[in-house]
Amino acid sequence: MKKLLSASLFFIFLSAQGQEAFGTISGTVSDASGKPLPYANVLVEGLKLGVLTDDNGAYSISKVPRGKYRVVVSFIGYGRRSKTIEVNKSISNINIDFTLQETVENLDEVIVNGKTKETVLETKGFAINAIKTEEASLRNIQTNELLNTTVGVKIRQNGGLGSDVSYSLNGLSGNSVRIFIDGIPISTYGNSFNLNSIPPSMIKNIEVYKGVVPGHLADDALGGAINIVLHNDAKTNFNASVSYGSFNTLQTSVNGLYRFEKSGFTVKASLFHNYSDNDYKVSGRSVVVTGLGGVQTPITARRFNDAYRSTGGMAQIGYTDVKWADQFFIGLTGSDDYKEVQHGAFMTITPYKDRFLESDALLASLNYQKKDLFTKGLDVNVNGLYGKRNRAVNDTVAWAYSWNGEPAIDFRGDEYQYTWGSQQEGGPTLAKTKRNVASIRTGVSYAINDHHKVLVNHVYSGIDREDSDALRSVLENTFLGTRDLHKNIYSLTYELTAFNEKLKASLFGKHYQQKTISSDPAIESDTDGNDVIVDEVVISNKKYDGYGLAASYVIIPNITLLTSAEKAIRLPNETEVFGNDGDNVVANSSINPESSDNYNLGFRFGSFNIKKHSFTVSTNVFTRNIKDRIGLPIETSLNVDDELIVYVNQGSGTSKGIDAQLNYTYNNNFTLNFNVSRFDLKIVNQGVEIDVPNTPFFTMNGGLRYSLKNLIQKKSRLNLFYNIYFTDKFSFLTAQGSNTVGNEFFDVPQQLAQDFGLSYTFPNNKFVMSFDIKNIFDEPVYDNLSVQKPGRAFYLKLNYTLNKF
């Protein structure tokens, strides 16, 4: 891996041949009252350069060659404006603000706007949602909360900030859904750098692919993929935020970039820190205090061993917008976290105390991007990581505890200890897992012309893992076992654009390779009868092929048919094969890959604009035919271990359902978002078709936003937010047999949570203050395996942004 990174660096520096003078044009577009105009068209005449303004009416056009040009701005319902500019050696960064006058004519007909970047993604044929994070980054919203409002996406979280999270896309969840950061599998970064800890301010946008994943991501994502795209702008900027709220929750982040205009040398860095006591109130059948004679008294208790802390960041140096590279960075990514563990897989009557996990990671990174390398149409993208990850489990306390935080008593009234000497069964442990990790994603694409494009992509991921435990004997720690996993995934994609860009199609094939190596020392006798240490090595090398197609067709302007299909493979990951003590997972070396035939068929209507009204409607019907689904055991559900879990092949089954989403805007001041998802997920288990347990089949989300300008101060803006989340009742265990008496014990009740928030942007647009109330009515909300989540909470956030200095 080191040789590969060195070769990449050598190639890039050999390609350096000086730099070409380019300029950048930026500014804002607003109406006569000063209100920003989002999605206005900004075009540099004579060049194929143009953008749409963002939500704040801002735009930036880079890579403008030297010369004189006319910049033209237009917006539906407003007049056109233009200005002449000149890019030369002394003036390479030009700022132009435009003010447009509203036209007198009443527009009764439906008008078609230009496409935003998100719209372009969502009309390529894939079942995809492109999520903008700019507004969310100003509020007290975690990245996971933002994803949870997306149609077809359900975030499954075992508690509060920092707790274990899984992602469900159209019913396929857990490790069937792959998470990426700029195309690199997020698992490479380790537990301490995840979507719990990464603030939205570090993120440019989020791409959610459901069921069918494009070849350029090149991974074994069976149920879909979530790609986190970090900011890669080459514009000097600085952002800092701090948030404080309920449960002693503190979240801070700092992001900055500085570019030297003459040389293109660029430095960028980002830091974050999160902390929460997570001492929210819980209640229910397991939250009891056991008294004399074993009498159990239900109580409302505060979690007392659930604190979470994470700190991390990135630092990169390199070049941007130079002749030999659009982006070239080398850098370091580091993170560290601490998580107390309140209970096992379920909430039990004797919670844990003083059991905790610690993680850290330090990784070197390489990023290189270049469009039109050597020849027009040839684009290259390389992202690589190499480094170390560590995780430790500390569990050495033998005393049993109750939910009041006091030592538990037996039926005689005596405090007692666990016979195994630790909070979790298995005995005391100071287990530590060390990993050497590497991942590199390489993509090369060539646009033959405007209608034909070919892409080749490769992702390599490698993990060398070593487990140890300071509480083991010297002999056991001397002869340690090792666990290695190496994965290569190749993809070839052909993209077609035809019929005046009405038809867009993508045909791709994928080849999967995974090699696992388990090595454990054992004592055997040699020919002379002497005991010798030998390594028992188990090697598994598996290869599979998959393929898929995505296509879209514009039936009439702004009505698009979308369809996609894929034969997808998902290889068991490290945790499922080797287990993980920190997450209470037992190893299963015999687990098989799962596969699925995924199909999507949908329509996108809009955006339509009628006077000051704008709306978009999209819908998607889907089916997933699954074989050897990986999940928790079904046949032993009634005897499930309340502390340890193991992943098995549940069987074959299907997921069928529908998504629908509505986005409505009035006068750029009022927005309404609503989405609904309904599906059935069934597995044939021991010859009987059953509903997959612990799966919410029906969800709805809604959101309102209203803006008030010039409140208290001129050129200020107040945004009011309201969100509602509905999850229908589901069972976290499967009914056994035809007798349904008592099955309600395993039901997770119907849930309706509501949030309210506001943000106030001060006149200079640099400072934003926001306030949020989560779960306004303090409704009990649950998730995985009926684990209770936080109730009503209050948060205040301050955000400062500087784009010119």
C-alpha positions in Angstrom: 0.0 0.0 0.0 2.8 2.4 0.8 4.4 1.8 -2.6 1.0 2.5 -4.2 0.7 5.9 -2.4 4.3 6.8 -3.3 3.8 5.9 -6.9 0.7 8.1 -7.0 2.6 11.0 -5.5 5.5 10.6 -7.9 3.1 10.5 -10.9 1.3 13.7 -9.8 4.5 15.7 -9.2 5.9 14.6 -12.6 2.7 16.0 -14.1 3.4 19.4 -12.7 4.2 21.8 -15.6 3.6 25.2 -14.0 0.3 26.8 -13.8 -2.2 28.5 -16.0 -3.8 31.8 -15.2 -7.4 31.5 -14.3 -9.8 33.8 -12.6 -12.9 33.5 -10.4 -16.1 35.5 -10.6 -18.3 35.5 -7.6 -21.0 37.6 -6.0 -24.7 37.6 -5.1 -28.0 38.0 -6.9 -30.9 39.7 -5.1 -34.1 41.6 -5.8 -34.8 45.3 -5.4 -35.5 44.9 -1.6 -32.3 43.0 -1.0 -33.8 39.6 -0.7 -31.5 36.8 -2.1 -32.7 35.1 -5.3 -31.8 31.4 -5.1 -31.4 29.3 -8.3 -30.9 32.4 -10.6 -28.9 31.7 -13.8 -25.5 33.2 -14.0 -23.7 32.8 -17.4 -20.4 33.9 -18.8 -21.1 34.5 -22.5 -18.6 33.0 -24.9 -17.6 30.2 -22.5 -19.4 27.1 -21.4 -19.4 28.3 -17.9 -22.5 28.9 -15.9 -24.0 28.2 -12.5 -27.2 28.6 -10.4 -27.1 30.7 -7.3 -27.4 28.9 -3.9 -30.1 29.3 -1.3 -28.5 32.6 -0.2 -28.3 34.0 -3.8 -24.6 33.5 -3.9 -22.6 32.2 -6.9 -19.0 31.4 -7.8 -17.6 30.6 -11.2 -14.0 29.4 -11.2 -11.5 28.6 -14.0 -12.3 31.6 -16.1 -9.5 32.2 -18.6 -8.0 35.6 -19.1 -10.0 37.9 -21.4 -13.0 40.2 -21.6 -16.5 38.6 -21.0 -20.1 39.6 -20.4 -21.7 38.1 -17.3 -25.5 37.7 -17.8 -27.9 37.0 -14.9 -31.6 36.0 -15.3 -34.4 34.7 -13.0 -37.9 33.7 -13.8 -40.3 36.7 -13.2 -37.4 39.2 -13.2 -35.6 41.2 -15.8 -32.1 40.2 -17.1 -28.9 42.1 -16.1 -25.4 41.9 -17.5 -22.0 43.4 -16.8 -18.7 43.3 -18.7 -15.6 42.1 -16.8 -12.0 41.4 -17.6 -9.8 38.7 -16.1 -6.1 39.6 -16.4 -2.8 39.0 -14.6 -3.4 41.7 -12.0 -7.2 41.0 -11.5 -8.0 37.3 -11.2 -10.8 37.4 -8.6 -13.7 39.6 -9.5 -16.8 40.2 -7.2 -20.0 41.3 -8.9 -23.3 41.7 -7.2 -26.5 41.9 -9.3 -29.9 43.4 -8.4 -32.8 42.3 -10.5 -36.1 44.1 -11.0 -39.4 42.1 -10.9 -41.2 42.1 -14.3 -44.7 43.6 -14.5 -46.2 40.7 -16.5 -48.3 38.1 -14.6 -47.1 34.6 -15.5 -50.1 32.3 -15.5 -48.4 29.5 -17.4 -46.0 26.9 -15.9 -42.4 27.9 -16.4 -39.4 25.6 -16.3 -36.4 26.6 -14.3 -32.8 25.5 -14.8 -31.6 22.4 -12.9 -29.7 22.6 -9.7 -26.8 20.2 -9.1 -29.2 18.2 -6.9 -31.8 18.0 -9.6 -29.2 16.8 -12.2 -28.2 14.0 -9.8 -31.9 13.1 -9.1 -32.7 12.8 -12.8 -30.0 10.3 -13.9 -32.2 7.3 -13.4 -30.9 6.1 -10.0 -33.3 6.1 -7.0 -31.3 8.9 -5.3 -31.9 11.9 -3.0 -29.4 14.7 -3.0 -29.4 16.5 0.4 -28.1 20.0 0.8 -26.6 20.7 4.2 -26.0 24.5 4.1 -29.1 25.4 6.0 -28.8 22.5 8.5 -25.2 23.4 9.3 -26.5 26.6 10.9 -28.9 24.7 13.2 -28.6 22.2 16.0 -29.0 19.3 13.7 -26.7 16.3 13.5 -25.9 14.7 10.2 -27.9 11.6 11.2 -30.9 13.7 12.0 -30.7 15.3 8.6 -30.7 11.9 6.9 -33.6 10.8 9.0 -35.9 13.3 7.2 -35.1 11.8 3.8 -37.7 9.7 2.0 -37.0 6.0 2.3 -34.3 6.5 4.9 -34.7 5.4 8.5 -31.9 6.0 11.1 -31.8 3.3 13.7 -30.0 4.6 16.8 -29.5 2.9 20.2 -29.9 5.9 22.4 -28.5 9.4 22.4 -25.4 11.2 21.0 -22.6 8.7 20.2 -24.7 5.6 20.4 -24.6 2.8 17.9 -26.3 3.7 14.6 -27.5 1.7 11.6 -29.2 2.9 8.4 -32.2 1.5 6.7 -32.9 2.2 3.0 -36.2 0.7 1.7 -36.1 -2.0 4.3 -32.5 -3.1 3.8 -30.4 -2.0 6.7 -27.3 -2.4 8.8 -24.2 -3.4 6.8 -26.3 -3.8 3.6 -26.1 0.0 3.4 -22.6 1.4 2.8 -21.5 4.8 4.1 -18.8 6.7 2.2 -16.8 9.9 2.8 -15.8 11.2 -0.6 -16.1 7.7 -2.0 -13.9 6.1 0.7 -15.8 3.6 3.0 -16.4 5.3 6.3 -15.4 2.1 8.2 -11.8 2.9 7.2 -11.9 6.0 9.5 -12.9 4.0 12.6 -15.5 4.4 15.3 -14.3 7.8 16.3 -14.9 9.5 13.0 -18.5 8.8 12.0 -21.8 10.5 11.2 -22.4 11.0 15.0 -19.3 13.2 15.1 -18.9 14.9 11.7 -20.8 18.3 11.8 -22.9 19.3 8.8 -20.7 22.4 8.4 -17.9 20.1 7.1 -20.3 18.6 4.5 -21.1 20.0 1.1 -24.0 17.6 0.3 -25.1 14.0 0.9 -26.0 11.6 -1.8 -28.4 8.8 -0.9 -28.6 5.9 -3.4 -31.4 3.4 -2.7 -31.1 -0.2 -4.0 -29.0 0.5 -7.0 -25.5 2.0 -6.5 -23.5 3.6 -9.4 -20.2 2.1 -10.5 -18.1 5.0 -9.5 -18.7 4.2 -5.8 -17.6 0.6 -6.4 -18.4 -1.2 -3.2 -20.6 -4.1 -2.1 -23.6 -2.0 -1.2 -26.5 -4.4 -1.3 -29.3 -2.1 -0.1 -27.9 1.2 -1.1 -25.2 3.8 -0.3 -24.9 7.1 1.5 -22.0 9.2 0.1 -20.9 12.2 2.3 -19.3 14.8 0.0 -17.0 17.1 2.1 -16.4 20.7 1.0 -13.8 20.9 -1.7 -14.2 24.5 -2.7 -11.0 26.4 -3.5 -12.3 29.7 -2.1 -10.8 31.2 1.0 -13.3 30.8 3.9 -13.7 30.3 7.6 -16.5 28.9 9.7 -16.9 28.3 13.4 -19.8 27.1 15.5 -20.7 26.2 19.0 -23.8 24.6 20.4 -25.0 23.8 23.9 -28.1 22.1 25.2 -29.9 19.5 27.2 -28.1 16.6 28.8 -24.9 18.8 29.0 -24.5 18.4 25.3 -21.7 20.6 23.8 -20.8 20.5 20.0 -18.2 22.7 18.4 -16.6 22.8 15.0 -14.1 25.0 13.1 -13.5 24.8 9.3 -11.2 26.9 7.2 -9.4 27.2 3.9 -6.8 29.6 2.6 -5.7 29.8 -1.0 -2.7 31.8 -2.2 -4.0 33.2 -5.5 -0.7 33.4 -7.4 0.6 29.9 -6.7 -2.6 28.0 -6.1 -1.1 26.7 -2.8 -3.9 25.8 -0.5 -4.2 25.0 3.2 -7.4 23.7 4.8 -8.3 22.3 8.1 -11.4 21.3 10.1 -11.8 20.4 13.8 -14.7 19.2 15.8 -15.5 18.3 19.4 -18.6 16.7 20.8 -19.7 15.9 24.4 -22.9 14.7 26.1 -23.7 13.2 29.4 -26.7 11.5 27.7 -28.4 11.5 31.1 -31.9 11.6 29.7 -34.9 10.0 31.5 -36.1 6.5 30.6 -38.9 4.3 31.8 -40.7 1.1 30.8 -40.9 -2.6 31.8 -37.1 -3.0 32.2 -36.6 0.2 34.2 -37.2 -1.0 37.7 -35.7 -1.3 41.1 -35.7 -4.7 42.7 -36.4 -4.7 46.5 -36.7 -7.2 49.2 -38.2 -10.5 48.2 -37.5 -9.7 44.5 -40.3 -7.2 44.3 -39.8 -5.0 41.2 -40.9 -1.3 41.4 -41.1 0.6 38.1 -39.4 4.0 38.2 -38.4 6.8 35.8 -34.7 7.0 35.9 -31.8 8.9 34.4 -29.2 7.1 32.4 -26.0 7.3 34.5 -23.3 5.5 32.5 -23.9 6.8 28.9 -21.5 9.8 28.5 -20.0 10.4 25.0 -17.0 12.4 23.9 -15.4 12.7 20.5 -12.7 14.9 19.1 -11.2 14.9 15.7 -10.2 16.8 12.6 -8.4 17.0 9.2 -5.5 19.0 8.1 -4.5 19.1 4.4 -2.0 21.1 2.2 -1.8 21.1 -1.5 -2.8 22.9 -4.7 -6.1 23.9 -6.2 -7.0 25.1 -9.7 -3.6 24.8 -11.2 -2.7 23.4 -14.6 -1.7 20.0 -13.4 -4.4 19.5 -10.8 -7.9 20.7 -10.0 -7.3 19.4 -6.5 -4.2 17.9 -4.9 -3.9 17.4 -1.2 -1.9 15.4 1.2 -3.0 15.4 4.8 -3.7 13.8 8.2 -7.0 12.8 9.7 -7.1 12.1 13.4 -9.9 11.3 15.9 -10.5 10.0 19.4 -13.6 9.1 21.3 -14.9 7.8 24.6 -18.2 6.1 25.1 -19.8 4.7 28.2 -22.0 1.7 27.8 -25.3 1.6 29.7 -26.5 -1.8 28.7 -26.2 -4.6 26.2 -28.3 -5.1 23.1 -31.5 -4.6 25.2 -32.4 -2.4 28.1 -32.3 -4.9 31.0 -33.3 -4.5 34.7 -29.6 -4.4 35.8 -27.8 -1.8 33.7 -24.0 -1.5 33.4 -21.8 0.8 35.4 -18.2 1.7 34.6 -18.1 -0.3 31.3 -16.8 2.0 28.6 -15.1 2.0 25.1 -12.3 4.1 23.8 -11.3 4.5 20.1 -8.7 6.5 18.2 -7.4 6.7 14.7 -4.6 8.4 12.8 -4.6 8.2 9.0 -2.6 9.8 6.2 -4.6 10.9 3.1 -4.0 11.6 -0.5 -6.5 13.3 -2.8 -6.0 14.1 -6.5 -8.5 15.3 -9.0 -8.0 16.5 -12.6 -10.4 17.1 -15.4 -9.1 17.0 -19.0 -5.8 15.3 -18.0 -3.5 15.1 -21.1 -6.6 15.3 -23.3 -10.1 16.8 -23.2 -12.6 14.5 -21.6 -10.2 12.4 -19.6 -10.8 12.9 -15.9 -8.9 11.2 -13.0 -9.8 11.0 -9.4 -7.7 9.3 -6.6 -8.5 9.2 -2.9 -6.4 7.2 -0.5 -6.1 6.6 3.2 -3.5 4.6 5.2 -3.0 4.5 8.9 -3.9 2.9 12.3 -7.1 2.5 14.3 -7.4 1.3 17.9 -10.3 0.4 20.1 -10.3 -0.7 23.7 -13.0 -2.2 25.9 -12.9 -1.6 29.7 -15.1 -3.8 31.9 -13.7 -4.8 35.3 -16.5 -4.0 37.8 -18.2 -7.0 39.3 -21.0 -5.3 41.3 -24.5 -5.4 39.9 -26.5 -2.1 39.7 -30.1 -0.9 39.5 -31.6 1.9 37.4 -31.4 4.3 40.4 -27.6 4.1 40.0 -27.2 2.3 43.3 -25.8 -1.3 43.8 -28.5 -3.9 43.1 -29.8 -6.1 46.0 -31.0 -9.7 45.9 -34.2 -11.0 47.4 -32.6 -10.9 50.9 -31.6 -7.2 50.5 -27.9 -7.9 50.2 -25.8 -6.2 47.6 -24.3 -8.7 45.2 -21.6 -9.2 42.6 -21.7 -11.1 39.3 -20.0 -14.5 39.6 -18.2 -13.8 36.3 -16.6 -10.6 37.6 -17.7 -8.0 35.1 -20.8 -6.1 33.9 -21.2 -8.1 30.8 -21.0 -11.9 30.9 -17.7 -13.4 29.8 -15.5 -12.1 32.6 -13.5 -8.9 33.2 -11.7 -7.5 30.2 -9.3 -4.9 29.0 -9.6 -6.0 25.4 -7.8 -3.9 22.8 -8.1 -4.2 19.0 -5.4 -2.8 16.8 -5.9 -2.3 13.1 -3.7 -1.3 10.2 -6.1 0.0 7.6 -5.8 1.1 4.0 -8.2 2.2 1.4 -7.7 3.7 -2.0 -10.3 4.6 -4.6 -9.2 5.3 -8.2 -11.5 6.5 -10.9 -10.8 7.3 -14.5 -13.5 8.5 -17.0 -13.3 9.5 -20.6 -16.0 11.4 -22.4 -15.8 10.3 -26.0 -18.2 13.1 -26.9 -21.3 14.7 -25.5 -23.3 11.5 -25.8 -20.9 8.7 -24.8 -18.8 8.3 -21.6 -16.8 5.4 -20.2 -15.8 5.1 -16.5 -13.4 2.6 -14.8 -13.3 2.5 -11.0 -11.5 0.4 -8.4 -11.7 0.4 -4.6 -9.3 -1.5 -2.3 -9.9 -1.8 1.4 -7.6 -3.7 3.7 -7.6 -4.4 7.5 -4.9 -6.2 9.5 -6.4 -6.8 12.9 -4.8 -8.0 16.2 -6.7 -8.6 19.4 -5.2 -8.6 22.9 -6.3 -8.4 26.5 -4.2 -7.1 29.4 -6.2 -9.4 31.8 -5.1 -12.5 29.9 -2.1 -14.5 31.0 1.3 -13.7 29.7 1.2 -16.9 27.6 -2.1 -15.9 25.9 -0.8 -12.4 25.1 2.4 -13.8 23.7 0.7 -15.9 21.2 -2.0 -13.7 19.7 -4.3 -14.5 16.9 -4.6 -12.2 13.9 -7.5 -11.3 11.6 -7.0 -9.9 8.1 -9.5 -8.8 5.5 -8.7 -7.6 2.0 -11.4 -6.5 -0.5 -11.1 -5.4 -4.1 -14.0 -4.2 -6.1 -13.8 -3.2 -9.8 -16.4 -1.5 -11.9 -16.8 -0.6 -15.6 -19.6 1.9 -16.6 -20.9 3.1 -19.9 -23.0 6.3 -19.9 -25.2 7.3 -22.8 -27.0 10.6 -23.5 -29.4 10.6 -26.5 -32.5 12.2 -28.1 -31.6 15.8 -27.2 -30.6 14.8 -23.7 -34.1 13.3 -23.0 -32.6 9.8 -22.5 -29.8 9.2 -20.0 -28.6 5.7 -19.4 -25.9 4.1 -17.3 -24.9 0.4 -17.8 -22.3 -1.0 -15.3 -20.7 -4.2 -14.2 -18.9 -5.0 -10.9 -16.4 -7.6 -9.9 -16.0 -8.4 -6.1 -13.1 -10.1 -4.5 -12.7 -10.7 -0.7 -10.0 -12.6 1.2 -10.2 -13.3 4.9 -7.4 -14.8 6.9 -7.7 -16.0 10.5 -4.6 -17.2 12.3 -4.7 -18.6 15.8 -1.8 -20.2 17.7 -2.4 -23.8 19.0 -0.4 -26.4 20.9 0.4 -29.6 19.1 2.8 -32.5 19.7 5.7 -33.1 17.3 7.0 -36.5 16.3 9.1 -36.7 19.5 6.1 -36.0 21.6 7.1 -32.5 22.5 4.6 -29.6 22.7 5.1 -27.0 20.0 3.2 -23.9 19.0 1.7 -23.9 15.5 -0.6 -21.4 13.7 -4.0 -22.7 12.7 -4.7 -20.6 9.6 -8.1 -20.4 7.9 -8.2 -18.7 4.5 -11.3 -17.8 2.6 -11.1 -16.3 -0.9 -14.4 -15.4 -2.6 -15.2 -13.9 -6.0 -18.5 -12.7 -7.3 -19.9 -10.6 -10.2 -22.7 -8.1 -10.4 -24.2 -5.8 -12.9 -26.9 -3.0 -13.2 -28.6 -0.4 -15.3 -30.1 3.0 -14.6 -32.0 5.1 -17.1 -34.1 8.2 -17.2 -36.3 9.6 -19.9 -37.9 13.1 -20.1 -41.5 12.3 -21.2 -42.4 16.0 -21.4 -40.4 18.9 -19.9 -40.2 18.5 -16.2 -41.8 15.0 -16.1 -39.1 12.3 -16.0 -39.4 8.5 -15.9 -36.7 6.9 -13.7 -35.8 3.2 -13.7 -32.9 1.2 -12.4 -32.0 -2.4 -11.6 -29.0 -4.2 -10.1 -27.8 -7.7 -9.2 -26.0 -6.7 -6.0 -23.6 -8.6 -3.7 -22.8 -7.8 -0.1 -19.8 -9.5 1.4 -19.8 -10.1 5.2 -17.7 -7.4 6.9 -15.1 -7.6 9.5 -17.4 -7.5 12.5 -19.8 -10.1 11.1 -17.0 -12.5 10.4 -14.6 -11.9 13.3 -17.0 -10.4 15.9 -16.4 -7.3 18.1 -16.3 -7.3 21.9 -17.0 -3.6 22.1 -20.3 -3.9 20.2 -21.3 -7.1 21.9 -20.9 -9.1 18.6 -19.9 -12.8 18.6 -17.8 -14.1 15.7 -19.3 -16.2 12.9 -16.7 -17.5 10.5 -19.2 -19.5 8.5 -21.4 -16.7 7.4 -22.1 -16.4 3.7 -22.4 -13.3 1.5 -25.9 -12.0 0.8 -27.2 -11.1 -2.7 -30.2 -9.2 -4.0 -31.9 -8.4 -7.3 -33.0 -4.8 -6.8 -35.5 -2.9 -9.0 -36.7 0.7 -8.9 -39.4 2.5 -11.0 -40.3 6.1 -10.4 -41.4 9.4 -11.7 -40.2 13.0 -11.0 -42.7 15.8 -11.6 -41.2 19.3 -11.5 -40.0 21.7 -10.6 -43.1 23.5 -11.7 -43.4 27.3 -11.2 -46.7 29.1 -11.3 -46.4 32.7 -10.3 -44.7 32.6 -6.9 -45.5 28.9 -6.3 -43.0 26.1 -7.0 -43.4 22.4 -6.4 -41.8 19.1 -7.1 -43.3 15.6 -6.6 -41.3 12.4 -6.9 -42.3 8.7 -6.3 -40.5 5.4 -6.5 -41.8 1.8 -6.5 -39.2 -0.8 -5.5 -38.7 -4.4 -4.9 -35.7 -6.3 -3.5 -35.4 -10.1 -4.0 -32.9 -11.1 -1.2 -30.9 -14.3 -0.8 -29.0 -15.3 2.4 -30.0 -12.1 4.1 -27.6 -11.3 7.0 -29.1 -10.3 10.3 -29.9 -11.4 13.8 -31.2 -14.9 14.3 -34.9 -15.3 13.9 -35.6 -18.9 15.0 -34.2 -18.3 18.5 -35.9 -15.0 19.1 -37.7 -15.9 22.3 -34.3 -17.1 23.8 -32.4 -14.1 22.5 -29.3 -13.1 24.5 -30.0 -9.7 26.0 -26.3 -8.8 26.0 -24.6 -10.6 23.0 -25.6 -10.7 19.4 -24.4 -12.8 16.4 -25.0 -12.2 12.7 -26.3 -15.1 10.7 -27.8 -15.8 7.3 -31.6 -15.5 8.0 -32.8 -16.9 4.7 -34.3 -15.6 1.5 -37.0 -13.0 1.1 -38.4 -9.9 -0.5 -38.9 -6.3 0.2 -41.6 -4.4 -1.7 -42.9 -0.9 -1.3 -43.3 2.6 -2.4 -41.8 6.1 -1.6 -43.4 9.5 -2.3 -42.1 13.0 -1.7 -43.5 16.5 -2.1 -41.5 19.8 -2.0 -43.4 23.0 -2.2 -42.1 26.6 -2.1 -44.0 29.9 -2.0 -42.3 33.2 -2.8 -39.0 31.8 -1.5 -40.3 32.5 2.0 -42.4 29.4 2.8 -41.4 25.8 2.1 -43.2 22.5 2.8 -41.6 19.1 2.6 -43.5 15.8 3.1 -42.5 12.2 2.4 -44.0 8.8 3.1 -42.5 5.3 2.9 -44.4 2.0 3.1 -42.9 -1.5 2.4 -43.2 -5.1 3.4 -40.0 -7.1 4.3 -40.5 -10.8 4.5 -38.1 -13.7 5.0 -38.7 -17.4 4.4 -37.5 -18.9 7.7 -37.7 -22.7 8.2 -40.2 -22.9 5.4 -42.5 -20.2 6.8 -42.7 -16.7 5.5 -42.6 -14.1 8.3 -42.2 -10.4 8.7 -38.6 -9.5 9.5 -38.4 -8.3 13.2 -37.1 -5.0 14.5 -38.1 -3.2 11.3 -40.5 -0.2 11.0 -42.5 -0.7 7.8 -44.4 2.6 7.7 -42.8 6.0 8.2 -43.8 9.6 7.4 -41.8 12.9 7.8 -42.9 16.5 7.3 -41.3 19.9 7.6 -42.3 23.5 7.3 -40.0 26.6 7.0 -41.1 30.2 7.0 -38.8 33.2 6.5 -39.2 36.8 7.8 -36.9 39.5 6.5 -35.9 42.8 8.1 -37.0 41.7 11.5 -35.6 43.9 14.3 -32.7 44.9 11.9 -32.7 45.7 8.1 -31.3 43.0 5.9 -31.7 40.4 8.6 -33.6 37.1 8.3 -35.6 35.0 10.7 -36.3 31.4 9.7 -38.9 29.3 11.6 -38.8 25.5 11.4 -41.2 22.8 12.3 -40.6 19.0 11.7 -42.8 16.0 12.4 -41.7 12.3 12.4 -44.1 9.4 12.4 -43.1 5.7 12.9 -45.8 3.1 12.9 -45.9 0.2 15.4 -43.5 -2.7 14.8 -42.3 -5.7 16.7 -38.7 -6.1 17.7 -39.1 -9.9 17.9 -40.9 -12.4 15.7 -44.1 -14.0 16.8 -43.6 -17.7 17.6 -46.3 -19.9 16.2 -50.0 -19.0 15.6 -50.7 -18.1 19.2 -50.4 -14.3 19.4 -51.2 -14.0 23.1 -48.4 -12.0 24.7 -46.9 -10.8 21.4 -47.7 -7.2 22.4 -44.9 -7.5 24.9 -42.4 -7.3 22.0 -44.2 -4.3 20.2 -42.5 -1.0 19.8 -45.4 1.4 20.0 -46.5 3.9 17.4 -44.4 7.1 17.6 -45.0 10.7 16.7 -42.2 13.2 17.5 -42.2 16.9 16.7 -39.4 19.5 16.6 -39.4 23.3 16.5 -36.5 25.6 15.7 -35.6 29.1 14.6 -32.5 30.8 13.2 -31.7 34.5 13.0 -29.2 35.7 10.4 -27.7 39.1 11.2 -27.5 41.7 8.5 -23.9 41.0 7.5 -24.8 37.3 6.8 -21.7 36.3 8.8 -23.4 35.6 12.2 -26.3 33.2 12.7 -28.0 32.3 16.0 -30.3 29.4 16.3 -32.5 27.7 18.9 -34.1 24.3 18.6 -36.5 22.2 20.7 -36.4 18.5 20.0 -39.4 16.3 20.7 -41.5 19.2 21.9 -44.2 17.2 23.7 -41.7 14.8 25.3 -43.2 11.7 23.7 -41.5 8.4 24.4 -39.5 7.3 21.3 -37.8 4.0 20.7 -35.6 2.4 18.1 -33.5 -0.7 17.7 -34.7 -3.5 20.0 -37.0 -1.1 21.9 -34.1 1.0 23.3 -35.5 4.3 24.4 -34.1 7.5 22.9 -33.9 11.1 24.4 -37.1 13.0 25.2 -37.6 16.8 25.0 -34.4 18.7 24.7 -33.3 22.4 24.1 -30.3 23.6 22.2 -28.7 27.0 21.4 -26.2 27.4 18.6 -24.0 30.2 17.4 -22.5 30.1 13.9 -19.9 32.5 12.4 -18.9 32.5 8.7 -16.3 34.6 6.9 -15.8 34.2 3.1 -13.6 37.2 2.4 -10.4 38.1 4.2 
